[in-house]
Amino acid sequence: MNMVRPQVLDGVKSGRYRSLREVLANVNMPEGSRLIDVDLRHMTGGDFYLLTIKDVSGRFRTLKVDARTGKPP
């Protein structure tokens, strides 16, 4: 997993971004899936977490989550 960047920690501490715990509570990951990586990206429309997950069949998927709300766009 990527190391947490200082701007992510600052964003979570200031309330600008949601914590990973909050994000995972709002995302419906398929049963048995594993979180592989999290990255913060600045995109058109705001800042987003990109979650890479591996499902039980071994396939990788990327989920996009709004860093401010903690919910999918």
PLY file of the C-alpha trace (Angstrom):
ply
format ascii 1.0
element vertex 73
property float x
property float y
property float z
element edge 72
property int vertex1
property int vertex2
end_header
0.00 0.00 0.00
1.22 3.52 -0.73
2.59 5.49 2.17
0.18 8.14 3.42
1.14 11.53 2.06
1.29 14.51 4.44
-1.45 16.35 2.51
-3.81 13.39 3.04
-3.17 13.39 6.79
-3.57 17.16 6.93
-6.81 16.89 4.94
-8.23 14.25 7.28
-7.17 16.17 10.41
-8.74 19.39 9.11
-11.97 17.65 8.09
-11.46 18.33 4.39
-11.10 14.62 3.58
-12.76 11.58 5.12
-10.62 8.95 6.82
-10.04 5.56 5.23
-12.15 4.01 7.99
-15.11 6.23 7.02
-14.58 5.59 3.31
-14.55 1.81 3.75
-17.75 2.01 5.82
-19.49 3.75 2.87
-18.21 1.51 0.08
-19.86 -1.80 -0.72
-16.86 -4.02 -1.31
-17.78 -7.51 -2.52
-17.68 -10.19 0.20
-14.19 -11.59 0.63
-12.48 -8.73 -1.23
-9.18 -7.30 -0.01
-8.03 -3.70 -0.12
-4.74 -3.63 -2.03
-3.95 0.07 -2.49
-5.32 3.57 -1.88
-4.27 6.68 -3.77
-5.50 10.28 -3.59
-5.94 11.92 -6.99
-6.80 15.49 -7.89
-9.27 15.25 -10.79
-11.89 17.33 -12.52
-14.70 17.70 -10.01
-12.57 17.38 -6.89
-10.25 15.11 -4.97
-10.84 11.38 -5.10
-9.51 8.27 -3.44
-8.85 5.43 -5.87
-9.21 2.13 -4.04
-7.70 -0.94 -5.66
-9.35 -4.12 -4.46
-8.84 -7.79 -5.25
-12.00 -9.89 -5.26
-12.28 -13.57 -4.30
-11.79 -14.67 -7.93
-8.45 -12.81 -8.05
-9.63 -9.93 -10.24
-8.50 -6.41 -9.48
-10.98 -3.52 -9.49
-10.59 0.19 -8.89
-13.26 2.08 -6.98
-13.43 5.88 -7.11
-14.56 7.62 -3.92
-15.01 11.35 -3.26
-12.38 12.21 -0.64
-14.58 14.98 0.82
-17.75 12.92 1.32
-16.29 9.43 1.61
-18.88 8.18 -0.87
-18.74 7.11 -4.52
-19.46 10.01 -6.91
0 1
1 2
2 3
3 4
4 5
5 6
6 7
7 8
8 9
9 10
10 11
11 12
12 13
13 14
14 15
15 16
16 17
17 18
18 19
19 20
20 21
21 22
22 23
23 24
24 25
25 26
26 27
27 28
28 29
29 30
30 31
31 32
32 33
33 34
34 35
35 36
36 37
37 38
38 39
39 40
40 41
41 42
42 43
43 44
44 45
45 46
46 47
47 48
48 49
49 50
50 51
51 52
52 53
53 54
54 55
55 56
56 57
57 58
58 59
59 60
60 61
61 62
62 63
63 64
64 65
65 66
66 67
67 68
68 69
69 70
70 71
71 72
